Amino acid sequence: MSKEKARSFFNLVAKMRSAQRNYYAARKKNPEQAKMYLKESIDIERQVDSVISKTYDILNARKALLLKEHGKTDK
């Protein structure tokens, strides 16, 4: 993973955590604002999950290719 992609992922997770903290801080004081933060948090969480899923797909494909090159099977 490049430094740029790692930094981008870090920033995305930090943004998600900020939205989560904002949601918990606002949920009793300002329910309408809390809904906005919750939606933002969920949207960002989907993006984080997507990056994680794509990363697992890449790692699994590389692992399968390496195993195939060495005549081994994944058990």
C-alpha positions in Angstrom: 0.0 0.0 0.0 1.3 3.4 -0.9 1.9 6.1 1.7 -0.8 8.1 0.0 -3.4 5.3 0.2 -2.5 4.6 3.8 -2.8 8.2 4.7 -6.2 8.4 2.9 -7.5 5.4 4.8 -6.2 6.8 8.1 -8.0 10.1 7.3 -11.2 8.3 6.4 -11.2 6.3 9.7 -10.4 9.5 11.7 -13.3 11.3 10.0 -15.6 8.3 10.8 -14.5 8.4 14.5 -15.1 12.2 14.6 -18.7 11.7 13.3 -19.3 9.0 15.8 -18.1 11.2 18.7 -20.2 14.0 17.4 -23.2 11.8 17.2 -22.8 10.6 20.8 -22.3 14.1 22.1 -25.4 15.4 20.2 -27.9 12.6 20.6 -29.6 13.9 23.7 -28.9 17.6 23.3 -29.8 18.0 19.7 -31.5 14.9 18.1 -31.8 16.5 14.7 -28.1 17.2 14.5 -27.4 13.8 16.0 -29.3 12.2 13.0 -27.0 14.1 10.6 -23.9 12.9 12.4 -25.2 9.3 12.5 -25.9 9.3 8.8 -22.5 10.7 8.1 -20.9 8.1 10.3 -22.8 5.3 8.6 -21.9 6.6 5.2 -18.2 6.8 6.1 -18.3 3.4 7.7 -19.5 1.9 4.5 -16.6 3.5 2.7 -14.2 2.0 5.3 -15.8 -1.4 5.0 -15.5 -1.2 1.2 -11.7 -0.4 1.4 -11.2 -3.3 3.9 -13.2 -5.7 1.6 -11.2 -4.7 -1.5 -7.9 -5.1 0.5 -8.9 -8.6 1.6 -9.8 -9.4 -2.0 -6.4 -8.3 -3.2 -4.6 -10.2 -0.5 -6.5 -13.4 -1.1 -5.9 -13.1 -4.9 -2.1 -12.6 -4.3 -2.1 -15.5 -1.9 -3.9 -17.8 -4.4 -1.4 -16.8 -7.1 1.6 -17.5 -4.9 0.2 -20.9 -3.9 -0.5 -21.7 -7.5 3.0 -20.7 -8.6 4.4 -23.0 -5.9 2.1 -25.9 -6.7 0.4 -25.7 -3.3 -3.3 -25.5 -2.3 -4.8 -23.4 0.4 -6.2 -25.6 3.1 
